[in-house]
Amino acid sequence: MKTFSAKPQEVQHDWVVVDATDKVLGRLAAAIAHRLRGKHKAIYTPHVDTGDYIVVVNVDKLRVTGNKAEDKKYYSHTGYPGGINETNFTKLQQRFPGRILEKAVKGMLPKGPLGYAMLKKMKCYAGAAHPHTAQQPKSLEI
């Protein structure tokens, strides 16, 4: 029996909605990365993007355990010498609600063009509304 290898034009990408209300950041990010890669499908092929589109709503209601809300640090750099910025989880979540989940999922995906394409299939929204109703996404409980 020959090994099956999915071809990019044969893959069907589904749309899924995930509600992030009161979900723990790392566990949610791991489940989303798993679906973005397509590892939940029987046709999973490492060098082909077999994953689904994921719409995450209520990312402003994500939570972390322990003291991470104040202790966890996020860094960014302006590109200029001495231009490093540091902020904690609470401040970053208030300012850019979706960025925390994007950074967590990005670290769990492969690096390179394939991983960047997978990350673009995740859409994060702070409220309960999203503009992807035309795709008829299915609800997913994580």
C-alpha positions, 0 to 999 in steps of 0.5 A: 500500500502506498503512503497517501500524500495530500495535494494542496488543491485537494484539501478542503478548509473548513471554517470554525468558530471558537469562543475564548471566554474564560479559557486558559491561554496556553491550552486554547493556543495548543488546540488552535495550533493543532487545528491550524496545522490540520493534525485532526484530519486523517489526510494530514501531510506535514508539508501541506497546509491541511488545516482549517480557518479558525475564528476566535471571538471574545479574545479579550476574556482570555485568562491565565493561571497563577500570577501570570497576569502581572508577571508574564512579560511581552517584549517588542522592539522598534528597530532602533538601538535601545528601542525594546519595550516591555509590557505585562499580560494585563496591559497588553490584553487591554491595548491589543486583545488579539495579540496575546493569542496570536503570539502564543499560537505563532510559537506553536506553528512551524517557522517558515512560509508554511507556518506563516500561511497557517497563522493567517488562517486564524482571525481574532476578534475582541467581541462576540461579533465577527464578519465571517458569517457568510462562510457558515462557520461551525461552532467548536467547543474547546 
